[in-house]
Amino acid sequence: MRILLLLLQKFKLIYNKANKKKGFFKMDFSIWLGLLPAIIIFIYGIENFSKEIQHAAGTHFNQVIKWATKGPLRATFFGALITAIIQSSAATTIIAMGLVNSGLINFSQSIGLIFGANIGTTITSQLVALNLIIYAPIFIILGFILSLLKTKYNIFGKPIFYLGLLLFALNLVSISVTPLKNDLQLMELLAYTSIPLVGILVGFIVTNLFQSSSVTTGLLVVMSQTGLIGLDQAIPIIFGANIGTTVLSLVVSSRMDTFAKRAAVTHFLFNFIGVIIFIPFLNYLVGFVNQIGGSPAQQVANAHLFFNLVSTLILLVFINYFKIFVEKIVPTKEKEIVLSAKNLVDLDEKKPIEIFAAVIKEFNNSIESLIEMLNESKNILTNPTQNNLRLIKLDAFVEYLYDETKKVLFPVSKKKLSKEDGQQVIFLTRSSKISSEIGKIIRKISNIILLSKENEVDFSIEAKQDIEECLSILSANLILVKNNYPNFTEKILSEMHKNDQELRTNINQGYKNYFSRLSEGKAAHGSTFVEVLDLIQDIGSKISELRKMPR
């Protein structure tokens, strides 16, 4: 804090001097007129380059990441590769969070991907340091021509164009900042960034203003190239940029589930811990990079690469402890939902009876998810702050299992089967479809409840009790299905039939209670409550269909 106060006093002193003579505050307006648009074009170029690369990859992008996260080393390698291509560690991290949030990968799989993203993001500074900016016009022209051609390669036109644009913008930045090195007041102020805390703060602020650490490091390389900033000043700013780039993922994660939040915290902790590790060895890092040699621009780019590479290698060694640490910071008792059907793998050479057994296991997983969805609906009904994020993910899981079941049973149906096996294929396919339909209905119920809260037309206490009782009966029947499917004994069928009768009685009583409250002016006009009861009745009918199917 004392350093910051001294810095502010020094800044005020420089400002007063600059007012007495032409300093960097009153320099030629043409310099700023050239610099600011160049920075804007660079930001625009790097953002659109990332988007166009993802667009070119299409739906395969998510599939590649899912495959690439099988093991921390592979995930780290592909995290670096993907980020090097799309030029945004924040984008890679947010994609990883999205995959965790949707259940395509689990939290553990996302860690290596996030680690690798920090290595991949160093490519921008390396491209600038290698003076590839002189080839910017070639990339722009080539990209423009490719995008006009009616060939399968025109999809790469825009990414190449935007790569050229961002390199061209950096060249404009380089030309614009060159005169600034003659401004003594500015050079005196920039000298303070060699103080670690000041440099980190500057890097953090600049990165959040531009929403990109690649922009910050790219500008640092250009500034070092023109002599505006030294290596000892650039490295602390790089540290701050690494921490600053995590803010966006933390903000985005606020609307995601707990496991996606863990991925966002992983991004922050990885970068923060890396900075903490290197701060005591800052002078050694400067000396090491100087020994490697190269131009000032190459030295800054090398420092950026070395810092991220070593941080990644250190934390990879302790990745299991790191994972446990994150789980303690973001705790949850919930079981992570991942779209996976382990029982339906490698069944090509199996006999029909073995395939049916595997399908039944996954069907029971679907029923278990539906039971949890009903419980989530009750929580949404009674808890004013409860959201339906987990319920949506459970619904997606049930739908996924239905799709996977169809993929497994369709080839079986093409084989020569006995009459009994043929009926089993129909029975299991229909059962899986019913579970999917029930999931969609439960999701509708949760949406209606949430919408009523948003419109400030909440259900009455009596209405909530009626809905809760009906949902509990549905849960009881689904538990019986899960524990006994597909071999229902007469005792179980009788118990389920009894629950059906109780459900019908409760629904009818719910209608009577509602119209009674309505006539007394104690209930709001509208069909929301009636709609929920109708949907509950639909679920009851679907469950009845399961128990009435031929066994």
N, C-alpha and C positions, 0 to 999 in steps of 0.2 A: 504493500500500500504506500509505503514511504517513497519507493522508487517511482510509482505512478504519479504521486504528488509533485515530486521533483521534475518529472517529465512534463507535466502540465505547466509548471512554472517556466520551464525552459521553452516550451512551445509558445507561451504568452510573450516571452522575451523576444523570440525569433519573429513572432507576428508583429510586435511593435517596431522592430528593426525594419521589417519588410514594408511597413507602412511609410517609413521615412525615405526609402529608396525602392527602386524597381526590383522586388524579390519575386519568389515563386508565386506569391499571392496576386502580384500585379504584372506578371510576365505577359509576353505577347499572347494575345487571345487566340491567335492562329494555332499555337501549340496544343491548347486544350481542345480547339475545334477539330484538330486532327486526331488527338489521342482518344477522346471519349467515344466518337463514332467507331473507331477501330476496335475498342474494347467491346462495344455493343455488337459489332459484326462477329467478333470472336465468340462471344457467348451464344449468339444466335446460331453460328456455324456448328459449335460443339453440341448444342442441344438437338439440332435437327439431324446432325450426323448420327447421334445415338438412336434417335427415333427411326431413321431410315434403315439403319442396320437391322434393328429389331423387326421392322416391316419386311425387309428382304428375307429374313430368316423365317418369317411367318409362324405358323403353329409349331414348326419343328423346334423353335427356340426353347420353349418350355420343356419339350421332350428331351432335348439334348442336355439341359441342366439337370433334369431328373435322373438321367442315366449317369451323368458326370459326377453325381454326389454319392456314389457308392464307394465309400472309403475316404478318409480325410486327405490323403495325399493326392488322389485323383481329383477330389473336389477342389483342392487348393490350386492344382495345375489348371483346371478348366475355369476356375474363378478368375485366375490371372489372364488366361487366354481370351475369355469372353469379354472381360473388362478392357483388355487391350484393343479389342475390335470395336466395342460400342463406346469406348472412351468415357466411361462414367462409373466410378465405384459405387456412387449412390444409386444409380440405376440398377446395377447388378444386385446390390443389397436389397433394394425395394422389390425386385423381381423374386429374390430368394425368400423374402418375407411373405410375398404374395403366394408363393408355392407352398410355404408352411401353413399359411392361413387357409388355403384351399384344400390342404391335406395331401397334395401331390408328393411332397417330401416331408420328413420329420425335422424337428429342430436340430438334432445331432447332425443330420446331413447338410444343413445350411451353414454350419460353422466353418468348414473348410472352404466353402464357396466364398464366404465373406472374407476370410483370411487372404485368399488368392486375389480378391478384388483390389486390395491395396497394392499388390505388386503390379497388376495390369494397368493401374491408373498412372504409373510412372512413364508410360510410353509417350505421352504428350511432350513431357520435358525432354525426353531423349530425341524425339523427332525434331524439335526446335533446335536442340544442341547440335545435332548432326547437320544443321543448316538446310534441312529439306524444304524450308520455306521458299527457297528460290525456285522450287518446282511447282509452287502453288498454281500459277497460270495454266500449266500443263494439266493438272488434276481438274481444274475448273472447266477447261475446254473439253477434255476427254469425258468428264461426267455429263456435261451438257449434251454432247453428241450422242453418247450411249443412251441417255434418257429419251432421245427423239427417235431412235431406231426401233422398228417394230420386230424385235427379236427377243428371245428368252433372256438375253443378257441386259436388257434395258432396265431391269429391276436394280442393277448395281449402279446405274447412272447417277441417281441422286446421292447415295452415300459417297461416291467418289467426288461429286461436285461439292458437297458440304465439307469434305476433308480438305479440298483445295481452298475453299472459302475461309476455313478457320486458320489454315496456314498463311493465306494471303493477309488476313486480319492481323496476325502476329507480326508479319513483315511491316504493316502499317504502324503497329505499336512501336516496333523497333525504330523506325524512322522518326516517329513523333517524340519519343522520349530522349533521343540523342542529345538535343540541346539542354536538357534538364541537368546533365552532369556538370554544367558550368555554373549552376545556381548554388552558391555557397550555403544559403540558408536551408535549402532543401536537403543538401548533402549532410549538413550538420544534424538536421532532424532525423534523417534516415539512419545515421550512425547509432542512434539509440536502440534500433532494432537488434543490435548485437547483444543487448541485455536480454537473456532468455525469456523472462516473463513478459517483457514489452513486445518482443518479436512474436511470441506465441499468441498474445492478445491481438496483435495486428493481423496475423494470419487467420485467426478465428473469425474476426470481424469481416475481413475482406472476403473470405470464403462464403460466409453467410449472406453477404451482400450480393455476390455473384452466383450463389447457390452451386458452386463447383470448385473443388480443390484443383482440378485440372487447369481451370482458368488462372487461379492464383499461382501455381507452380510454373505455368507457361509464361506468365508475365514476369516472374522472378528470373527465369532463364534469359528472357529478352533484356531485362534491366541489367543483369550481370554482364550480358554481351556488350552493352553500351557503356559499361563502367559506372552505372548509376548505383549499384549495390554490390557488396562483397560477399564472399562465401560465409563468413562468420555472421553476417546480417541475414542472409537468405535461409540458413538452416533453422533458426528458431521460428521464422515465419512458416516454413514447411511443416514444422511441428504443429503450429496453431491451425494450419490448413487441414491437417489430418484429423484434428479434433473437430474442427468446424464442419467438416463434411458429414458428420454423423447426426447433426441436428435434424436434417430433413427426414431421415429414416425414423428417428424417435417421434417426430410429429406425426408421420404417416401411420406409425404403429398404434397410435391412440385409438384408431377405429378398427383395429384388428384383434384377434384372440390372444390369449396369454402366451402361446408358443411363438407366435409371430413377434410379440413384444420382446421375447427372449432373444430372437434373432437381431432385433434393433439394438438391444442392450449389448449384445455380443459385438456389434459393429463399433459402438461407443467405447466399450472397455478395451477392445483390441487396440484401437488407436490411442486411447488415453494411457494404457499401460506401456505401449511402445514408447511414448514420449517420456514417461517417468523413468523407463530403463535408460534412455539415451541422455537425458539432461546432465547427469553427473559426468558423462564422458564426452561432452560437447566439444571441448578443446581437442581431445584425441580424434574425434570424428573429423574435425576441420583439418588437422594435421595429416590424417590418413588419406583423405581425399586430395589434399595438396600433393602428397607423395605420388599418387596415381598419375597426376598431371592432367594435361589437357587445357583447353581454353576455359576462361571463366564460366562460360555457359555450360560446357561439358561437366565442369566440376560441380555446379549446382545440380544438374541433372543426375550425376553419379551419386551425389549425397542423398538425393531423394530416393533413388533406387536402392542404395545400400541400406538406408534407414528402414525402408519398408520390407526389404528382403530379410534382413537380420531379425527384425521384430517378428516376422512371420515364422521363421525357423525356430526361434526361441519358444514362441507360444505353441507351435505345433508339437514340440516335445512334451509340453504340459497340457495338451488339448483336453484330456479327460478331466484333469483338475479344474481347468478353465470352465468346462461345461458344468461341473458341479457348482462352481462359484456363481455362475450366471443363474442356475436353477435356484440357488439360495436367495439371490437378489430379487428374482421374479418367481416367487413360489406359487404353486397351485396343487390342489388335490385332484384335479381333473385328469382323466386319462387322455393322452394325445390321440387325435383321430387322424389316421393316415389312410388314404385310398389305396388299399392293398387287399388282395384276396389270396392269401398264402396257400389256402387249401385247394385252390383251383389252378395251381402251377404244375407243369409237367404231367399232364393227364392223357397225352396222346396215345400212349401205349397201354393204358389201363383198361380193364374190363368195365362194362356198363355199371355193374353193381358197385365197383370202387368209385367210379365217377359220381354216381348218385349219392354215395356216402359223403363225398367231399362237398357236393352241392348242398346237402342238408346241413353240414357244419356251417357253411357260409350263410345259409338261410337263417339259422339260429342267431348268427351275428347280426343279421338284419333286424330280427325281432327284438334282440337286446337293445339295438339302437333306437327302435321305435318306442320301447318302454322308457328309455332315457329322454326321448323327445317329448313324451307325455309329461314327464316330471319337469322338464324345462318349461313346458307350456304353463304348468301350475305355478312355477316360480315367476314367470312373466306376469301372470294374472295377479299374484299377491304382492310382488315386489316392484315398487314404482321405478326403480333404477335398473332393473334387469333387462338386458338386451337379448336378441335372438341369434347372436353370432354362432354360438355352439349348436343351436338347433338347426341352423342352415347347413352347417358342416356335417351334422349327422344325417340330414336329408340327402346331401350329396353322396355320402358314404353308402346309404341304402340304394340309391339310384345306380351308383357305380357297381355294387354287388349284383344288381339285376342285369346290368349290361354284360358283366363278366360271366354270369350264369348262362345267358343266352349264347355267348360265344362258345361256351363249353358244351352245352346241350345240343346246339344246332348240328355239329358234325356227328354226334351220336344218333340223332334222328335220321340221318342218311344211311345208317348201317342197317343190316338185316337184324331185326329185333323180335323177340317174342311179344305176344300180345300184352303180357304183364309189363315188360320193359318199355314198350311203346306208351302205355298208359302212364308209366312213371315219369317219362320225359314230359308229357303234357302236364301232369300233376305238378311237377317241380317248377316248370316254366311258369305256369299259372300262379303258383304260390308265391314265387319271387316277384311276379308282376303286381300281385295284390299288396305285397309289402311295400313296393315302390309307390303304389297309389295311396296307401295309408300315410306314408311319409309326406306326400304332397298335401294331403288333407290337414295333417297336423300343422304343417307349415302355414297353411291358410289360416288356421285358427290363431296361431301366434301373431300373424300379420294383422288380423282383425283386432286383437287385443291391444297391440302396440299402436295401431291407428286410432283406436278409441282414446288411448292415453294422450296421444299427440293432439287430438281434437278436444281434449279436456271434457270428454263425455265418458268417464270411467263407469264401470259396472258397479251396481250397488253391492253391499255386503251379502245380501240374500242371493243375488244373481251369481256372485263369485262362489258361494257355497254350493249352489246347484251345479255349476260347471265343474267344480273340483270333485264333487261326488261322482259325476258321470265319468270324468277322466280317470278316477281311481278304479272304477269298474272295468274300463277298457284296459287299464294296466294289469288288473288281476287276470283277465282273459288272455292277454298277450303272454303273461308269465306262464300260464298253463300251456299255451302253444309252444313256447320256447322249451319247456321242460319235457314235453311229451311228443312233439312233432317227429315223425308223421304217424306214429302209432298211438292213436287216442283210444283209451279203454272206455267202456260204457260209463264207468264212474266219472272219468274226466269229462266226457261229453255231456253227462248229466249236470255236472258242476258248471260247465260253460253255458249250457242252456239256461240254467238258473240265473247266471249273471246277465244273460241277454234279457231275460224277463225283468230283472231288477233295473237294468239300464232303460228299458222302455217305460217302466213305471216312473223312474226319476225324470226322464225327458218329458213325459206327459205332465207330471207334477210341476216341472220347471216352466212349461207353457202356462199352466194355470196360475202359478205364482206371479209370473211376469204380467199377465193381463190383469190380475188383481191389483198389482202395484201400479200399473198403468192407469186403471180406472180411478185409483185413489190419488193419482198425481204424484206418486213416489218413484216413478220410473220415467226415464227420458223417452220421448217418442223416437221411433226408428226401429229398424229390423236387425240391429247388430247382435243382440242377445239371441234372438230367434235363429239368426244365421249360424251362430256358433252351435246351438242345439241341433240344427239340421246336419251340420258337418260331423258332429259327434255321432249322430244316428247313422250317417254314412260309414263311419269307421266301424261301428258295431256290426253293420251288415257285411262289411268286408271280412271281419274276423269270423263271423258266422259262416261265410263262404269257405273259409279255410277248414273249419271243422266238418263241414258237410261234404267235402270233396271225397271221391272214392279212394279208399286206401288199399 
